[in-house]
């Protein structure tokens, strides 16, 4: 879950963007944002069920923020034909639904979640396939949101 905070008030223009070294890709291509308009990008992290989405929706209801939901992008990524092909090659037919066209996330989860070395290796393979596409989706949505907001 990522939130892009669009600064519309002069009091926010002085804020600096502080990035974790873990997420430099999120703003590396935002050259079109002028020096006058700092746009903080806030990443919400936490475990499953920790309230990231609830906090993002609460904040969006009260402030001028743009919410980019990485979970949603992840679900969309699993519908990408190229990603499906790579996952099928790595994990086989068993991860697809009865029609053979959509990824069965529960079946995939059984192969990648757990503490044994085989599952850890499978999870690393899954992440190497889907994470680059998820990052691209995050960057695309952030850029699109920023362009739409500053073109008003």
Order of alpha helices (4+ residues) and beta strands (2+ residues): beta-beta-alpha-beta-alpha-alpha-alpha-alpha
